[in-house]
Amino acid sequence: MNFDPVSTVTAWLSAYGLIALFAITFVERFVPVIPSYGLLLAVGIAAAEGTWSLSIAFLVTVTGNTLGATLCFYIFRGLSELRSRRLLNKLGRLFGMSADRITQWVASFWRHQTVLAFALQLVPTVRLFAPAFAALLRCHSGSFLLASAAGVVIWNGLFISIGYFASHWSAAENTTVLTLVALGFLLCLEIALFWLMRRVSSRRNVIRSTECAHATDFLPSITRVQEHRL
C-alpha cells in the first residue's frame, strides 16, 4: 500500500481550485488540517502539473496565510491586558516557567519583536501560534504583521518552489517522502543558523566582558596617577 497523503491533498486542491486553496491557507491558523509545508509542496506540484499558475498560487497562499495571521492576532488582541497577562502566566506555568522568568521572556520578546515576528514564521508549528502570542504580549500590530508577512513570503515561496522544481527533477513517486526530506533539510538549516547565532552572541558577550574588565583595571591606575600628581 502506497500511503501518500500529500498526493491526496494535491488531487483535492486540483478538483476545487484556487478558492479551496485560499480557504485552507486562511483557516490554517485555527484548524491546521495538514502541515503547511506538505500543503505548500502539494501546491507547487500541482502548479508543475499545470493545475494553476505558479505565481497565482503563490499570491493566493501568501494572501490567505497573512489574512489568517492578521485575524488571529486581532482576535487575541481583543482580550483585556489583565486577561492576557493571566493567560500568559498560565501558559508559562504549564511549561514550568516562574513568574520572574515569564517577565524576562516578555521583555526579551518586546526588545526583539520585529526580528522574532519574521523568524517565528520560519519555524514549523510555532509559526501557527506566533500571532496569538504576540497579541497576548501587546506587541505593535503594524511592525509585527509586516514582519510576519515577510516571513510568510519566504516560507511559502521556499516550499512551493521545492514542490514545483522537484516535480520536474525528482523521480520520487511518493510526494509525502519528498515533503519529509524537505522539512528535514529546513530543520537542519535552522538548527545550524541557531547554533551560529549563539556562537556569535557568546563571542560578543566575552568581548564585552573583557573590555569591561580592562576598563575596571584601568580606572585605579588613573586614580593613582592623579593622587601622585596632587
C-alpha positions in Angstrom: 0.0 0.0 0.0 1.4 3.4 -1.0 0.5 5.8 1.7 0.8 9.3 0.2 -1.4 11.9 1.9 0.3 14.8 0.1 -0.8 13.4 -3.3 -4.3 13.1 -2.0 -4.3 16.8 -1.0 -2.9 17.7 -4.4 -5.8 15.9 -6.1 -8.3 17.6 -3.8 -6.9 21.0 -4.5 -6.9 20.4 -8.2 -10.6 19.5 -8.0 -11.7 22.5 -6.1 -9.3 25.2 -7.4 -7.9 28.4 -6.0 -10.9 29.1 -3.8 -10.2 26.0 -1.8 -6.5 26.9 -1.8 -7.3 30.3 -0.3 -9.7 28.9 2.3 -7.3 26.2 3.6 -4.4 28.6 3.9 -6.7 31.2 5.7 -8.0 28.7 8.3 -4.6 27.1 8.9 -4.0 29.3 12.0 -7.2 28.0 13.6 -7.7 24.5 12.1 -4.3 23.1 10.9 -5.8 20.4 8.6 -2.4 19.4 7.2 1.1 20.7 8.0 1.7 23.8 5.9 4.9 22.5 4.4 3.1 19.5 3.0 0.3 21.7 1.7 2.7 24.1 0.0 4.7 21.3 -1.6 1.4 20.0 -3.0 0.6 23.4 -4.3 4.0 23.5 -6.1 3.5 20.1 -7.6 0.0 21.0 -8.8 1.5 24.1 -10.4 4.1 22.0 -12.2 1.3 19.8 -13.5 -0.5 22.8 -14.9 -3.4 23.0 -12.4 -2.7 26.7 -11.9 -0.1 29.4 -12.5 2.9 29.2 -10.1 2.8 32.9 -9.4 -1.0 33.0 -8.8 -0.8 30.0 -6.4 2.0 31.8 -4.5 0.0 35.0 -4.2 -3.2 33.2 -3.1 -1.4 31.2 -0.4 0.5 34.3 0.9 -2.7 36.3 1.0 -4.6 33.5 2.8 -1.8 32.9 5.4 -1.3 36.6 6.0 -5.0 37.4 6.4 -5.4 34.4 8.7 -2.5 35.6 10.8 -4.0 39.1 11.0 -7.4 37.8 12.1 -5.7 35.5 14.7 -3.7 38.5 16.0 -6.7 40.8 16.4 -8.9 38.1 18.0 -6.4 37.7 20.8 -5.6 41.4 20.9 -9.3 41.9 21.8 -8.6 40.4 25.2 -8.0 42.8 28.1 -4.5 43.3 29.3 -5.3 41.7 32.6 -6.8 38.6 30.9 -3.8 38.4 28.5 -1.4 38.5 31.5 -3.3 35.8 33.3 -3.3 33.6 30.2 0.5 34.1 29.7 1.1 33.2 33.3 -0.9 30.0 32.9 0.9 29.1 29.8 4.3 29.8 31.4 3.5 27.7 34.5 2.4 24.9 32.1 5.9 24.9 30.7 7.5 25.2 34.2 8.4 28.9 34.0 8.5 31.0 37.1 6.8 34.5 37.2 10.2 36.2 37.0 11.2 34.1 34.1 8.0 34.9 32.3 8.6 38.6 32.9 12.2 38.3 31.4 10.8 36.4 28.4 8.2 39.1 27.8 10.8 41.9 28.0 13.1 40.0 25.6 10.3 39.4 23.1 9.4 43.1 23.3 13.0 44.2 22.5 13.3 41.9 19.5 9.6 41.7 18.4 10.1 42.5 14.8 13.0 40.1 14.3 11.1 37.3 16.1 7.9 38.0 14.2 9.9 37.3 11.0 11.9 34.3 12.4 9.0 32.5 14.0 7.2 32.3 10.7 10.1 30.0 9.6 9.6 27.5 12.4 7.2 24.6 11.9 4.1 24.5 14.2 5.3 27.6 16.2 4.6 29.8 13.2 0.9 29.0 13.6 0.6 30.3 17.1 3.0 33.2 16.9 0.3 35.8 16.1 -1.7 34.8 19.2 1.4 35.0 21.5 2.3 38.4 20.0 -1.2 39.7 20.6 -1.1 38.5 24.2 2.2 40.3 24.7 0.6 43.5 23.3 3.2 43.9 20.5 2.9 46.7 18.0 0.5 45.5 15.4 2.0 47.2 12.3 5.6 46.1 12.7 4.6 42.6 13.8 2.2 41.9 11.0 4.6 43.3 8.3 7.5 41.2 9.6 5.1 38.2 9.8 4.0 38.7 6.2 7.7 38.8 5.1 8.2 35.5 6.9 5.2 34.0 5.2 6.5 35.1 1.8 9.8 33.3 2.5 8.2 30.1 3.9 5.6 29.8 1.2 8.0 30.6 -1.6 10.5 28.1 -0.3 8.2 25.1 -0.2 6.1 25.9 -3.3 9.4 26.2 -5.2 10.7 22.9 -3.8 7.5 21.2 -4.9 7.5 22.8 -8.3 11.1 22.1 -9.2 11.2 18.6 -7.5 8.2 17.6 -9.6 10.3 18.2 -12.7 13.7 16.9 -11.4 12.8 14.1 -9.0 11.8 10.6 -9.9 10.2 10.0 -6.5 6.7 8.7 -6.7 5.7 9.4 -3.1 5.5 13.1 -2.6 5.0 12.7 1.2 8.5 11.3 1.4 9.7 14.3 -0.6 7.9 16.6 1.9 9.6 14.9 4.9 13.0 15.2 3.2 12.4 18.9 2.5 11.3 19.5 6.1 14.3 17.7 7.5 16.6 19.8 5.4 14.9 23.0 6.6 15.1 21.9 10.3 18.9 21.1 9.9 19.4 24.5 8.3 17.5 26.3 11.1 19.5 24.4 13.8 22.7 25.3 12.1 21.8 29.0 11.9 20.6 29.0 15.5 23.9 27.4 16.6 25.8 30.0 14.6 23.9 32.9 16.1 24.5 31.6 19.6 28.2 31.3 18.9 28.3 34.9 17.6 26.3 36.2 20.6 28.6 34.2 23.0 31.7 35.7 21.5 30.3 39.2 21.7 29.5 38.7 25.4 33.1 37.5 26.0 34.5 40.5 24.2 32.3 42.9 26.2 33.2 41.2 29.5 36.9 41.5 28.6 36.5 45.2 27.7 34.7 45.9 31.0 37.4 44.1 32.9 40.2 46.2 31.2 38.2 49.3 31.9 37.9 48.3 35.6 41.6 47.7 35.9 42.5 50.9 34.1 40.4 53.2 36.4 42.5 52.5 39.6 45.7 53.3 37.6 44.3 56.7 36.6 43.3 57.4 40.1 46.8 56.6 41.5 48.4 58.8 38.9 46.1 61.7 39.8 46.8 61.2 43.5 50.5 61.2 42.8 50.3 64.5 40.9 48.4 66.1 43.8 
